Amino acid sequence: MLEVVAETGSTNADIAARLRSGEDIPEGYWLVADRQTAGKGRRGREWHDGAGNFMGSTVIHLRDDDTNFGAFNIPISVALRDAVAGFVPDPSLLMLKWPNDLLLDRAKLAGVLMELVGDKIIVGIGVNLASAPHVPNRRTAAIVDVAQQPRRNDFGDALADAIARWLLRFREDDGIGARSRWLEYAHPRGTRLRVSDSGGEPIEGDFMMLAPNGSLVLRMAKGPPRPVHVGDVELVEVL
């Protein structure tokens, strides 16, 4: 179910407020905005909206056996890629970049922001369907760059269906299928990555694996493999 509003500050913030007030929001419900005035990406960055783009949020209900919040980024990212693939002529141009970006020809096309509220995960997704914002020092892209602009609600229906399918599979096979598909869609093993966070100097290593908990694992030039739980990733050299 897609509920569309003309304008709001942030669909994630709206759903968070409703959950905190005690409202029961079922899985499968989406709040979608024509325009967001205070959308946020990871680490509080401004999320640029655009007329005709997709900006929406949904809810995942954590179950007793859902023990790792971060692991849900895997099926969500895979579902996002599958949904977008149905609207572009050459899906091979799509690449997942850890932790939450979808690239089109190595330019950012879409992003995911997940937030935990009690025993619920709010999943916010923004996809450049009609236009791509100018972001300093970062390439961006929109689906309209390579294909006919999708109708926003048609894309929203495809995304909702893909997420429902991958969440079901994720819970049925302990995430094995989603991790395998993520690795198929993402930067290849051996890709040189630069990871930066607010805690110090960037580190560089070669992409080694994706851990079951959703962490990135880098092979370092010296020392043991290094798990990365949070950070911003830059593709340095793609194989």
Wavefront OBJ file of the C-alpha trace (Angstrom):
o trace
v 0.000 0.000 0.000
v 1.373 3.395 -1.045
v 0.100 6.479 0.741
v 1.175 9.605 -1.134
v 1.457 13.064 0.422
v 2.160 16.253 -1.513
v 4.832 17.558 0.855
v 6.436 16.699 4.156
v 9.652 17.276 6.009
v 10.801 13.659 5.961
v 8.887 10.429 5.424
v 11.249 8.650 7.830
v 10.599 11.256 10.521
v 6.842 11.068 9.954
v 6.785 7.301 10.378
v 9.069 7.494 13.432
v 6.694 9.966 15.091
v 3.710 7.743 14.363
v 5.449 4.671 15.767
v 6.466 6.514 18.917
v 2.875 7.617 19.393
v 1.847 3.966 19.460
v 0.379 3.665 15.974
v 0.558 0.176 14.498
v 2.012 0.493 10.992
v 2.008 -2.836 9.147
v 4.775 -4.204 6.975
v 3.997 -3.447 3.345
v 2.825 0.089 4.063
v 4.718 2.919 2.324
v 4.609 6.642 2.915
v 5.681 8.425 -0.279
v 6.132 12.177 -0.738
v 5.968 14.318 -3.854
v 8.409 16.612 -2.084
v 10.528 16.447 1.061
v 11.771 19.653 2.653
v 13.992 18.097 5.330
v 15.025 14.732 3.927
v 18.181 13.248 5.391
v 20.715 10.713 4.250
v 23.301 8.879 6.330
v 24.990 10.857 9.134
v 22.395 13.608 8.841
v 23.404 14.701 5.350
v 20.799 16.590 3.376
v 18.899 14.431 0.913
v 18.042 16.423 -2.210
v 14.561 15.796 -3.540
v 13.348 16.444 -7.059
v 9.988 16.486 -8.805
v 9.223 13.035 -10.159
v 11.809 11.245 -8.047
v 10.948 8.513 -5.554
v 11.106 9.406 -1.852
v 9.448 6.953 0.473
v 9.645 4.991 3.709
v 8.371 1.670 4.968
v 8.564 -0.404 8.163
v 10.062 -3.777 9.045
v 8.795 -5.468 12.220
v 11.668 -7.218 13.995
v 10.876 -10.747 15.121
v 12.422 -12.729 17.963
v 14.878 -14.413 15.568
v 15.808 -11.146 13.805
v 18.954 -10.637 15.839
v 20.953 -8.226 13.682
v 19.618 -4.850 12.609
v 22.443 -4.171 10.136
v 21.923 -7.399 8.199
v 18.617 -6.119 6.844
v 20.510 -3.717 4.621
v 21.447 -6.728 2.469
v 17.963 -7.800 1.266
v 16.814 -4.176 1.055
v 19.730 -3.265 -1.213
v 19.202 -6.339 -3.392
v 15.502 -5.555 -3.717
v 16.262 -1.942 -4.646
v 18.615 -3.075 -7.402
v 16.059 -5.599 -8.722
v 13.329 -2.965 -8.804
v 15.501 -0.453 -10.672
v 16.683 -3.131 -13.115
v 13.163 -3.396 -14.478
v 13.290 0.229 -15.649
v 16.719 0.470 -17.305
v 17.777 -1.063 -20.643
v 21.127 -2.395 -19.382
v 21.020 -3.650 -15.773
v 24.730 -4.492 -15.984
v 25.367 -0.755 -15.469
v 23.904 -1.040 -11.960
v 26.218 -1.706 -9.013
v 25.616 -1.892 -5.284
v 28.159 -0.035 -3.155
v 28.433 -0.805 0.521
v 26.668 0.074 2.710
v 23.596 1.614 1.088
v 24.154 3.075 -2.392
v 23.019 1.958 -5.821
v 25.168 3.242 -8.679
v 24.358 3.657 -12.352
v 27.541 3.572 -14.423
v 29.388 4.300 -11.134
v 27.324 7.434 -10.395
v 24.968 7.504 -7.399
v 21.414 6.741 -8.418
v 19.761 5.751 -5.144
v 20.341 5.415 -1.424
v 18.880 3.728 1.639
v 18.602 5.058 5.198
v 17.622 2.602 7.934
v 16.667 3.730 11.438
v 15.686 1.681 14.471
v 12.668 2.754 16.518
v 11.885 0.270 19.270
v 11.425 -3.097 17.611
v 10.779 -1.558 14.178
v 13.167 -0.656 11.383
v 12.222 2.354 9.293
v 13.571 1.994 5.772
v 13.821 5.220 3.791
v 14.693 5.030 0.097
v 15.398 7.774 -2.403
v 15.772 7.066 -6.115
v 16.575 9.573 -8.844
v 13.936 8.751 -11.419
v 13.577 12.131 -13.144
v 16.585 14.206 -12.077
v 19.876 13.931 -10.244
v 21.070 16.587 -7.799
v 24.437 18.252 -8.053
v 26.570 16.981 -5.197
v 30.115 18.354 -4.822
v 32.826 15.776 -5.520
v 30.337 13.041 -6.329
v 28.870 11.839 -9.601
v 25.101 11.405 -9.626
v 22.673 9.910 -12.132
v 18.975 9.468 -12.817
v 17.068 6.734 -14.620
v 15.950 9.307 -17.179
v 19.614 9.549 -18.259
v 19.373 6.098 -19.848
v 15.662 5.303 -20.201
v 12.179 6.738 -20.246
v 11.270 8.306 -16.935
v 9.261 5.811 -14.860
v 5.970 6.823 -13.327
v 6.753 7.345 -9.669
v 3.939 5.160 -8.354
v 4.711 2.381 -10.850
v 8.259 2.346 -9.553
v 6.989 2.419 -5.961
v 4.820 -0.651 -6.580
v 7.767 -2.522 -8.115
v 10.012 -1.593 -5.186
v 7.428 -2.622 -2.594
v 6.958 -6.005 -4.312
v 10.717 -6.618 -4.527
v 11.287 -5.778 -0.866
v 8.437 -8.027 0.249
v 9.889 -10.937 -1.766
v 13.443 -10.485 -0.506
v 12.428 -10.036 3.132
v 10.509 -13.320 2.948
v 13.477 -15.121 1.420
v 15.896 -13.489 3.874
v 13.952 -14.880 6.787
v 13.484 -18.306 5.228
v 17.133 -19.059 4.400
v 18.983 -17.066 7.103
v 20.090 -14.495 4.550
v 22.165 -16.870 2.411
v 20.379 -16.043 -0.837
v 20.428 -12.289 -0.244
v 24.162 -12.259 0.539
v 24.901 -14.291 -2.568
v 22.847 -11.951 -4.731
v 24.410 -8.861 -3.100
v 27.860 -10.147 -4.007
v 26.693 -10.698 -7.580
v 25.402 -7.112 -7.818
v 28.162 -5.302 -5.903
v 31.748 -4.247 -6.564
v 33.751 -7.414 -7.321
v 35.995 -9.095 -4.801
v 39.422 -7.506 -4.958
v 38.077 -4.025 -5.676
v 40.187 -1.424 -3.892
v 38.025 0.554 -1.457
v 38.697 3.620 0.662
v 36.644 3.813 3.853
v 36.337 6.957 5.931
v 34.403 7.743 9.066
v 34.400 10.450 11.688
v 36.889 8.603 13.848
v 40.176 9.044 12.018
v 42.120 8.757 8.797
v 40.619 6.846 5.861
v 41.736 3.268 5.386
v 42.223 1.393 2.130
v 41.901 -2.296 1.435
v 40.637 -4.798 -1.079
v 37.033 -5.960 -0.841
v 37.151 -9.470 0.567
v 33.624 -10.429 1.635
v 30.308 -9.382 3.096
v 29.787 -10.783 6.595
v 26.427 -12.306 7.576
v 25.814 -9.331 9.881
v 26.118 -6.933 6.936
v 29.652 -5.738 7.715
v 32.226 -5.131 5.003
v 35.472 -7.104 5.284
v 38.660 -5.711 3.744
v 41.882 -7.522 2.963
v 44.649 -5.247 4.160
v 48.165 -4.954 2.756
v 49.465 -5.834 6.220
v 47.784 -7.638 9.061
v 44.568 -9.623 9.324
v 41.329 -8.869 7.414
v 39.546 -5.832 8.803
v 35.775 -5.720 9.371
v 34.067 -2.387 8.753
v 30.748 -1.795 10.506
v 30.186 1.870 9.605
v 31.754 4.303 7.206
v 31.610 5.934 3.801
v 33.079 3.919 0.938
v 34.789 5.230 -2.160
v 35.630 3.004 -5.111
v 39.355 3.466 -5.713
v 39.905 0.782 -8.342
v 37.212 -1.525 -9.718
v 38.323 -4.818 -11.231
l 1 2 3 4 5 6 7 8 9 10 11 12 13 14 15 16 17 18 19 20 21 22 23 24 25 26 27 28 29 30 31 32 33 34 35 36 37 38 39 40 41 42 43 44 45 46 47 48 49 50 51 52 53 54 55 56 57 58 59 60 61 62 63 64 65 66 67 68 69 70 71 72 73 74 75 76 77 78 79 80 81 82 83 84 85 86 87 88 89 90 91 92 93 94 95 96 97 98 99 100 101 102 103 104 105 106 107 108 109 110 111 112 113 114 115 116 117 118 119 120 121 122 123 124 125 126 127 128 129 130 131 132 133 134 135 136 137 138 139 140 141 142 143 144 145 146 147 148 149 150 151 152 153 154 155 156 157 158 159 160 161 162 163 164 165 166 167 168 169 170 171 172 173 174 175 176 177 178 179 180 181 182 183 184 185 186 187 188 189 190 191 192 193 194 195 196 197 198 199 200 201 202 203 204 205 206 207 208 209 210 211 212 213 214 215 216 217 218 219 220 221 222 223 224 225 226 227 228 229 230 231 232 233 234 235 236 237 238 239
